[in-house]
């Protein structure tokens, strides 16, 4: 068995060299000689021990192959220009355990550096790893074929000044329950490249955070083939102090982010004049599941702050979760919710799907904006809110054939809720709690609105639908109180469409009754360019209204039209249609207040009225009922 020797004893044996060779030893006193280890050896520094080395000598150098370890419960300090721990062997499998209360620190170099691609290391930290002089606390970036895992426990601190705190290798794995922080300094007008965790171009990384990660960017990296997975647990924070919480560069990159805590990007305008604070900024594609808060908090002039900025992919925002952007007081930048583009205002790199059950908001800009011609999908579930301000619509979908489905609330604080922009787009309104505040534009292309609320549910809309080829009411009750500008077809295929007020629809819109109910509010007027009847339907005129039809579309001879006139209302057609075949077919299948209908022409309009005989019979019925009621009163 090898003897357990003190570092000071080993130093006396090797007095001709600045290095002492370690061989299964404890250190329990103060040692100042640089040490070396090889494979198969272990070193222990007790809570009373210290290894303090100056000059250009590495405190502990590891070479050789095999399994080796260092457990520190005391102090390892390099006060000169060299590292505290340097691993320079491709065949080594090394474990570093830095216990609670223990410290490993440097003044002008990395605390730990691995310099061989094939080396493997496990870091278990409950104490403090602290690097100064613009160097990393953990520099494992050279590892490409070996494994590298970091476990920072709840009491653990991994810190670097003016540099990245952690640089993992390829397939780097980090579990953090403590603190990982890089403290930037001012470089010109920006923050130094001091990130909490910087994977650089090393792909395959995984971060599981339950503690705190912060730096210029909290977590960063990226390359054309880069992928990363980040899980931020409940209570965990990932913060960019003058940048993004999670920042992944290059359009070829992919990031999977699952957040239960808080991810924040900031622009610190008290220290810097340049900065862009996005919560999550991924130039490539993503799969983001948010159950907590993702926040963009400010940007300098020329930049905007987004909760999420991506090149495409999938975003799911759960009930109770929030994604939002806001700007700093006194700055001209906008605060936006979600931006999908090429990171420079150009077309995105892939299609995007956003599913929201929480809150997505741009406090001074859009809620969601997509740029490019991909076919994107936005689903706002019941209980979800998408809200925007600024100069554009709360939702802007770009040039693809996009679909927006809303069962929650969409709010445009500036009066514009949705702009579907280019492409052949679709807006679907569903459920009993859907609401839209602000105008809705279909933009260019052939666009449709489908309102399918479900039986017994209702939707009231005070804004204006414009640039739609079809607006279809399928179920429930839809009430339009605003002046709508679309000129396409109005289809009532089920449920009820209520037009509340004069001219709620354009008089160039066509009316297709296919099994639903059209209702006018009292004392209102409405004109349609034409009418089609393709299934049994109802028109409720209420009182003192005028409904004018300018022409005919398709009239199904087997379909009936029931007209309800509560008094003083007019149901009329432009021109003399008394001999028109389509009109006669429609008239033959129309009832007014339950009785047969006829028509008369006044020189301008052909008006549908009850048949005189029907009116007489109805009058006789009413008189008979009144007479019987009087006889009963007399007999009693």
Secondary structure as GFF3:
##gff-version 3
##sequence-region A 1 636
A	DSSP	alpha_helix	7	13	.	.	.	ID=ss1
A	DSSP	beta_strand	19	21	.	.	.	ID=ss2
A	DSSP	beta_strand	25	27	.	.	.	ID=ss3
A	DSSP	beta_strand	30	31	.	.	.	ID=ss4
A	DSSP	beta_strand	34	38	.	.	.	ID=ss5
A	DSSP	beta_strand	42	45	.	.	.	ID=ss6
A	DSSP	beta_strand	50	53	.	.	.	ID=ss7
A	DSSP	beta_strand	60	63	.	.	.	ID=ss8
A	DSSP	beta_strand	66	72	.	.	.	ID=ss9
A	DSSP	beta_strand	75	78	.	.	.	ID=ss10
A	DSSP	beta_strand	85	87	.	.	.	ID=ss11
A	DSSP	beta_strand	92	98	.	.	.	ID=ss12
A	DSSP	beta_strand	103	106	.	.	.	ID=ss13
A	DSSP	beta_strand	112	114	.	.	.	ID=ss14
A	DSSP	beta_strand	120	125	.	.	.	ID=ss15
A	DSSP	beta_strand	128	131	.	.	.	ID=ss16
A	DSSP	beta_strand	138	139	.	.	.	ID=ss17
A	DSSP	beta_strand	148	152	.	.	.	ID=ss18
A	DSSP	beta_strand	157	161	.	.	.	ID=ss19
A	DSSP	beta_strand	166	167	.	.	.	ID=ss20
A	DSSP	beta_strand	173	176	.	.	.	ID=ss21
A	DSSP	beta_strand	179	183	.	.	.	ID=ss22
A	DSSP	beta_strand	186	187	.	.	.	ID=ss23
A	DSSP	beta_strand	190	191	.	.	.	ID=ss24
A	DSSP	beta_strand	197	198	.	.	.	ID=ss25
A	DSSP	beta_strand	205	209	.	.	.	ID=ss26
A	DSSP	beta_strand	212	215	.	.	.	ID=ss27
A	DSSP	beta_strand	219	221	.	.	.	ID=ss28
A	DSSP	beta_strand	227	232	.	.	.	ID=ss29
A	DSSP	beta_strand	237	240	.	.	.	ID=ss30
A	DSSP	beta_strand	246	248	.	.	.	ID=ss31
A	DSSP	beta_strand	254	259	.	.	.	ID=ss32
A	DSSP	beta_strand	262	266	.	.	.	ID=ss33
A	DSSP	beta_strand	280	282	.	.	.	ID=ss34
A	DSSP	beta_strand	285	290	.	.	.	ID=ss35
A	DSSP	beta_strand	293	297	.	.	.	ID=ss36
A	DSSP	beta_strand	305	310	.	.	.	ID=ss37
A	DSSP	beta_strand	313	317	.	.	.	ID=ss38
A	DSSP	beta_strand	322	326	.	.	.	ID=ss39
A	DSSP	beta_strand	335	340	.	.	.	ID=ss40
A	DSSP	beta_strand	352	356	.	.	.	ID=ss41
A	DSSP	beta_strand	359	362	.	.	.	ID=ss42
A	DSSP	beta_strand	368	370	.	.	.	ID=ss43
A	DSSP	beta_strand	377	380	.	.	.	ID=ss44
A	DSSP	beta_strand	385	388	.	.	.	ID=ss45
A	DSSP	beta_strand	395	396	.	.	.	ID=ss46
A	DSSP	beta_strand	403	406	.	.	.	ID=ss47
A	DSSP	beta_strand	409	419	.	.	.	ID=ss48
A	DSSP	beta_strand	426	430	.	.	.	ID=ss49
A	DSSP	beta_strand	435	441	.	.	.	ID=ss50
A	DSSP	beta_strand	448	452	.	.	.	ID=ss51
A	DSSP	beta_strand	458	461	.	.	.	ID=ss52
A	DSSP	beta_strand	465	466	.	.	.	ID=ss53
A	DSSP	beta_strand	470	475	.	.	.	ID=ss54
A	DSSP	beta_strand	477	480	.	.	.	ID=ss55
A	DSSP	beta_strand	489	492	.	.	.	ID=ss56
A	DSSP	beta_strand	496	499	.	.	.	ID=ss57
A	DSSP	beta_strand	510	514	.	.	.	ID=ss58
A	DSSP	beta_strand	517	520	.	.	.	ID=ss59
A	DSSP	beta_strand	525	528	.	.	.	ID=ss60
A	DSSP	beta_strand	530	535	.	.	.	ID=ss61
A	DSSP	beta_strand	537	543	.	.	.	ID=ss62
A	DSSP	beta_strand	546	549	.	.	.	ID=ss63
A	DSSP	beta_strand	552	555	.	.	.	ID=ss64
A	DSSP	beta_strand	561	567	.	.	.	ID=ss65
A	DSSP	beta_strand	570	574	.	.	.	ID=ss66
A	DSSP	alpha_helix	581	588	.	.	.	ID=ss67
A	DSSP	beta_strand	590	592	.	.	.	ID=ss68
A	DSSP	beta_strand	595	601	.	.	.	ID=ss69
A	DSSP	beta_strand	605	610	.	.	.	ID=ss70
A	DSSP	alpha_helix	612	635	.	.	.	ID=ss71
###
